[in-house]
Amino acid sequence: MHVDQNDDPSTELDARERAMVDFEREWWRFEGRKEDQIRVRFDQSPSSYYRALQTLIDLDAASGYDPLTVKRLRRQRDQRRRVRIEGRRADPGSR
């Protein structure tokens, strides 16, 4: 049975959340530093933005909205965690 996301408002992203996912998909196209763009577009510090983004990408609704961008962001987050835990390897291809 297919459940339409529109039937449950809790599964939808609000306009700000959609804007954050959209921004992550295409921020590199805009002029200036990403941190400066975050301050102007979202009226918050980059650290607050990134904390909110990490929570956002764990939502099923975010993955439903833009699966490729969310998957990339999750992969990048997981890679940063691994580096923090394991440290950098001399040869990234080694195990």
Backbone hydrogen bonds in HBPLUS format (Angstrom, degrees):
<---DONOR---> <-ACCEPTOR-->    atom                        ^
c    i                          cat <-CA-CA->   ^        H-A-AA   ^      H-
h    n   atom  resd res      DA  || num        DHA   H-A  angle D-A-AA Bond
n    s   type  num  typ     dist DA aas  dist angle  dist       angle   num
A0007-ASP N   A0004-ASP O   2.93 MM   3  5.58 161.8  1.96 119.6 125.4     1
A0008-ASP N   A0005-GLN O   3.20 MM   3  5.70 153.3  2.28 113.0 119.5     2
A0011-THR N   A0008-ASP O   3.03 MM   3  5.78 166.5  2.05 123.9 128.2     3
A0012-GLU N   A0009-PRO O   3.21 MM   3  5.41 167.5  2.23 110.0 113.2     4
A0018-ARG N   A0014-ASP O   2.97 MM   4  6.26 163.5  1.99 159.9 164.9     5
A0019-ALA N   A0015-ALA O   2.92 MM   4  6.08 153.4  1.99 143.2 151.1     6
A0020-MET N   A0016-ARG O   2.93 MM   4  6.23 145.6  2.05 144.8 154.0     7
A0021-VAL N   A0017-GLU O   3.08 MM   4  6.41 162.8  2.11 152.1 155.4     8
A0022-ASP N   A0018-ARG O   2.85 MM   4  6.04 163.8  1.88 152.7 158.0     9
A0023-PHE N   A0019-ALA O   2.83 MM   4  5.92 156.5  1.88 142.9 149.6    10
A0024-GLU N   A0020-MET O   2.96 MM   4  6.22 159.9  2.00 149.6 154.4    11
A0025-ARG N   A0021-VAL O   3.06 MM   4  6.28 140.7  2.22 143.3 153.9    12
A0025-ARG N   A0022-ASP O   3.13 MM   3  5.10 125.7  2.43  94.2 108.4    13
A0026-GLU N   A0022-ASP O   3.19 MM   4  6.51 139.8  2.36 144.7 154.7    14
A0026-GLU N   A0023-PHE O   3.11 MM   3  5.35 129.1  2.38  99.6 112.4    15
A0027-TRP N   A0023-PHE O   2.71 MM   4  5.12 119.5  2.07 163.4 163.7    16
A0029-ARG N   A0026-GLU O   3.08 MM   3  5.74 163.8  2.11 121.0 126.1    17
A0030-PHE N   A0027-TRP O   3.13 MM   3  5.75 161.1  2.16 119.3 124.4    18
A0037-GLN N   A0033-ARG O   3.07 MM   4  6.39 156.1  2.13 150.6 157.6    19
A0038-ILE N   A0034-LYS O   2.90 MM   4  6.21 151.1  1.99 152.3 160.4    20
A0039-ARG N   A0035-GLU O   3.14 MM   4  6.43 160.1  2.18 145.2 149.4    21
A0040-VAL N   A0036-ASP O   3.10 MM   4  6.37 160.3  2.14 149.5 154.3    22
A0041-ARG N   A0037-GLN O   2.82 MM   4  5.87 172.1  1.82 156.7 159.2    23
A0042-PHE N   A0038-ILE O   2.90 MM   4  5.52 159.9  1.94 143.4 150.0    24
A0043-ASP N   A0039-ARG O   3.02 MM   4  4.85 125.4  2.33 118.5 126.5    25
A0049-TYR N   A0045-SER O   2.97 MM   4  6.22 161.5  2.01 155.7 161.7    26
A0050-TYR N   A0046-PRO O   2.84 MM   4  6.05 165.8  1.86 156.0 158.7    27
A0051-ARG N   A0047-SER O   3.07 MM   4  6.25 152.6  2.14 142.7 149.8    28
A0052-ALA N   A0048-SER O   3.04 MM   4  6.27 164.0  2.07 149.5 153.6    29
A0053-LEU N   A0049-TYR O   2.81 MM   4  6.06 152.3  1.89 150.2 159.3    30
A0054-GLN N   A0050-TYR O   2.97 MM   4  6.13 154.4  2.04 145.3 150.4    31
A0055-THR N   A0051-ARG O   3.30 MM   4  6.62 152.2  2.38 145.1 151.6    32
A0056-LEU N   A0052-ALA O   2.90 MM   4  6.10 157.4  1.95 147.7 155.0    33
A0057-ILE N   A0053-LEU O   2.94 MM   4  6.15 159.9  1.98 158.0 160.2    34
A0058-ASP N   A0055-THR O   3.23 MM   3  5.57 152.4  2.31 106.3 114.5    35
A0059-LEU N   A0056-LEU O   3.00 MM   3  5.54 164.6  2.02 118.3 123.3    36
A0062-ALA N   A0059-LEU O   3.11 MM   3  5.33 128.1  2.40  99.9 112.4    37
A0063-SER N   A0059-LEU O   3.31 MM   4  6.73 158.7  2.36 148.3 153.3    38
A0064-GLY N   A0060-ASP O   2.86 MM   4  6.14 149.8  1.95 148.4 157.8    39
A0065-TYR N   A0061-ALA O   2.90 MM   4  6.05 139.9  2.06 139.2 149.6    40
A0066-ASP N   A0062-ALA O   3.04 MM   4  6.30 166.7  2.05 157.9 158.8    41
A0070-VAL N   A0066-ASP O   3.07 MM   4  6.22 173.6  2.07 164.9 166.9    42
A0071-LYS N   A0067-PRO O   2.92 MM   4  5.88 157.2  1.97 142.2 149.0    43
A0072-ARG N   A0068-LEU O   3.02 MM   4  6.18 156.7  2.08 144.7 150.9    44
A0073-LEU N   A0069-THR O   2.93 MM   4  6.20 162.1  1.96 153.0 157.8    45
A0074-ARG N   A0070-VAL O   2.89 MM   4  6.10 159.2  1.93 151.6 157.2    46
A0075-ARG N   A0071-LYS O   2.91 MM   4  6.06 157.9  1.96 146.2 152.6    47
A0076-GLN N   A0072-ARG O   2.91 MM   4  6.16 158.9  1.96 151.3 156.8    48
A0077-ARG N   A0073-LEU O   2.96 MM   4  6.15 158.3  2.01 145.9 151.9    49
A0078-ASP N   A0074-ARG O   2.87 MM   4  6.09 162.7  1.90 152.0 156.6    50
A0079-GLN N   A0075-ARG O   2.92 MM   4  6.13 153.7  1.99 145.9 153.3    51
A0080-ARG N   A0076-GLN O   2.98 MM   4  6.25 158.7  2.03 149.7 154.8    52
A0081-ARG N   A0077-ARG O   2.98 MM   4  6.27 156.0  2.04 149.7 156.4    53
A0082-ARG N   A0078-ASP O   2.94 MM   4  6.21 160.4  1.98 149.0 154.0    54
A0083-VAL N   A0079-GLN O   3.00 MM   4  6.25 159.3  2.05 150.5 155.8    55
A0084-ARG N   A0080-ARG O   3.02 MM   4  6.26 157.4  2.07 146.7 152.7    56
A0085-ILE N   A0081-ARG O   2.92 MM   4  6.16 157.2  1.98 152.7 159.1    57
A0086-GLU N   A0082-ARG O   2.72 MM   4  5.69 170.4  1.72 158.7 161.6    58
A0087-GLY N   A0083-VAL O   2.70 MM   4  4.71 137.6  1.87 124.3 136.0    59
A0094-SER N   A0091-ASP O   2.85 MM   3  5.43 162.7  1.88 123.7 129.5    60
